[in-house]
Amino acid sequence: MDVSIIGKNISTLRREKGIKQEELARVVGVSAQAVSKWERGGAPDCELLPMIADYFGVSIDSLFDRTFFDSADLRFALQTQISSTPEKERFDVAFEYCWEIEKALFGLSRDNLTLKEATRMLSENERLKSALMTDLGYTQMGLEEWCEYFLLVPDIKDSDKALFDGIDYVSFFADIADRDVFEALCLLYRRDSRKSFTVELLTKALGISESRAEEVLGVISKYRLVEKSVLELDEDKVIYNFKPTQTFVALLIFAHEMISPRRRGSYLQNARKKPYLN
């Protein structure tokens, strides 16, 4: 194997990252002359290879131009990396990997732009979103810190069967469009769902009558978000338990995307020719 390829790849990675030989030398713990020697055809000591690979975010194999990898090993490494991360940071780490998936779907195999770097490039008035639309499927990714999400949808082969078979969208959207129902849902999603409540919660918060509050809760219960029970005391008391699902919040996210005007700062690629519904 030609070991000089390592130095050439280190030089390429260094230039792509926009750093000088002195900075790489400081990170690795060698002299700038050593880095220069690598890039002129030499090779670093083997114990330095993991540190160099980690710094550039590449595998040791890629430093040797070995592109072979086992997909099972890759999946296991991904699982290990996320599961070994402290629980408070797991979603952040997983979302960074979603960003790498998004770039890969765009066909960017050696793009070193990190999620933090991408967001720093934008002003406060810009909106960062990524979307890729092809005939094989589509993605949409919200990258702003106030609302991060990642949606990946492989192309739906039979949208009538998948989306419309037996589903009454008109009635559902009519229910959601009722202001009292919508405000009640938002109120319940802001509460601790472990706490039961009575109809008075809605009458006081929304300024509606008891009969109207019961009607609203009846609509919400159609979607299995509220369960009604009777608490047996000296005088029986009707109580409700809220069973939230994340899909309502997702609905708000994508409704927001449709309603809000687009601003600058989006990464978009639309190569789709087929209609979304078939």
N, C-alpha and C positions, 0 to 999 in steps of 0.2 A: 504494500500500500504506500502511495506517495504521501508522506507526512506533511509535505509542504502545503497540501490542500487545506490543512487546519489553519495555517497562518493566513491564507487567502480568504477563508471564510470569516476569520476573526476581523480582518481588515474590512470586509464588506459589512459585517454586522456593526462594527464601530462607526463606520461612515453613515450607515442608515440611522443609527441612534443619535448621530450628530455630536459625538464626543471626541476629544483628543486622546492621543496615546497616553498622555500623562494621567488623565482621569481614569482610564481603564487600568493602568498600572497601579494607581492608588487603591482602587477597589480590590484588585487581586492580591496586592501586597508584593509587587515586584517593581523593578525599575522601568522607566520609560524606554531605556535602551533594550531591555528584554522584550518588551512589546514590539518594538521596531524590528528586532531580530526575528521574531515569529513571523511578522508580516512580510519579511524579505525571503521567507522560505524555511524558517526554523519551525520548531514546535514547542509548546509549553510542556512542562513536566506533567506527568499523568495525574498527579494529585491536584493539580490546578484545574483540570478539565471540568469537574462538577461545578466549581465556583464560576467559571467563565460561562458555562451553559446556563446556569441559573440566572446570571446577571443579564444575559441577552434574552432569556425566556425561550430557549431552544433546548433540544435534546443533545446529549453528547454525540449520538449517532449522526445528527445533522452537521456537526462540526467536521465529521469525516466524509460528508456527503452521502451517508448511508440513509436512504429514505425508507427502508423497510421498517414496518412496525406491525405489531399484532393488535388488531382491533379489540380483542378481548383484554389484552394488557392495558390498552388505552382506557377502556371503560372502567377497569378495576382501579387504575391510577386516579381517574376522575372521582370515583366513589370514595376512595381512600382520602383524597385531598379534601373533599368537602366534609366528609364525616369526621375527619380528624381536626377540623377547624372548630374553634369555640362556638357554641351554639348561637351566641349573639351575632356572630359574624358570618354564619353560613349562608344566609340569603344574599349578602353582599358578594361573597366569593362566587356563589352560583350564578349571580347576575352578570358578573364579569365574564364567566364562561359563556353565557348566552350572547354576550357581545362578540366573543370570538367565533361562535357559531354563525352569527349574523354576517360577520365579515367573510367567513369561509363560503357562505351561500352566495355572497356577492362575487366570489371567485378570487378573493384576495388571500393568497397563500403565504405571503411574507409581509403582511401589514403589521407594524409594531405599534400602531396608534392605540393607546390604552383608553379605557372608558373615562378615566379622570382627565386625560389629555384632551379628549374630544370635547368634554364639557367645558374645559377651561378656554377653549378656542372661541366660545360664544359670549356675546354680551348678555346683559340681563334681559334685554328686549327680544332676544332670539329664542326660538323654540327648537329643541333638539329632539328629532324623531327619526327613526330609520324604518324604511319599508322597502320590501323587495316583492315584486309581483311578476310571476312567471306562469306558464301553462302547467307547471308541475306543482304549484302551490304558491303560498304567499306568507310573508312575515310582516309583523308590525311591532316596533319596539319603541317604547317611551324611555328616553334617557335622562330626562330632567330629574333632579333629586327629589322634587316635590311629588313626583308620580312616575315611578319606574315600573315597567312591565315588559313582558316578552310574549308575543303570540306567534305560533308557528302552525300553519294549517296546510298539510298536504292536500293536493287537489281532491275535491269531493267528486267521486265518480257518479253518484246519483243523488243530486241535491233534493229532488222531490221526495225520495224515500228517506233521506237522512234528515231533512229539515221541515218538510211540510206534511208528512203523513200523520194525520190525526191531530195536528197542532193548530189551535185556534189563536193565531197571533193577534187578530183584530180585537178579540175580547180581552186578551192579556194587556195590550197596550192601552185599551180604553180604561181598564182598571188602574194601571199605573198613572195614566194621565189625570185621573181624579186627584185634585189638589190635596184633599184631606187624606186620601190613601197614601199619596207620595210623601207628604209631610209626616204621617204616622210611621211609615217605613224608615225615614231618615231619623226620626226620634228614637225608634227602637234600636237602630243600628248604632246609635251613639251611647246607648245604655249598656250596663253590665248584663249580659244575657242570662247570667246565672240567677238573677233576681226576678222573682215573679212580680206581677203587677195587676192592678185592677183597672176597670174602665175609667176610673177617675184620673188616671195618668194622662189619657188622651183628652178628656174634657177640660182639664186645667191647662195643659200645654198647648192645645190647638184651639181652645175657646169654642168647642162644639158641644152639642147636647149629648146626654147619655145615650139616647137612642141612636144618634148619628155615630157616636163612637163605637157602639156595638155593631152597627152596620159596617163600618170601616174594618173592624177586626174580623168580621165575617168574610169580607173580601180577601183580606190578607191570609186568612186560614185556608182559603182555596188553594194556596200555593205551599201549604204545609209549613208555613213560617211561624204560625201561632197555634198553640194548643190550649184548649179551654178545659178547666176542671172546677170542681166545687170543693171548697174548704169547709168542713163540717165543724161549726162552732155553735154557740147558742143560737145564732142566726146564720144560716148557710150563706157563704160568701163566694161569689164567682171570681176566680183568679185566672190569669193567663200566663203562659210561659212562652217566651220567644225563642225560636230555633233558627238562628241566622245561618245563611249560606253565603259564601263568597261571591256567588254569581251576581247578586244584586250590585255589589260594588264594581264588579267587572262591567256590568251593564252601564253604570254611571261613567266609567272610564271611557268606554267606546262611544257613548252618547256625547260626552264632552268633546271627543275627537271630531265627531260629525258637526257639532254646533260651533265650535271655536274656529275662527279663521286661521288659516295657515300663516305662519310667519317664517322668516328666514331661518336657516340653520338645519334643514332636514337633509338626510341622506336618502335619496329616493332612486329606485331603478324600476321602471315599468316596462317589462318585456312581454306582458301578457296579451295574448290575442283572443283567447277564448272568453266567453261570458263567465261570470262567477257562478251563476245558477244555470243548471241545465235540466 
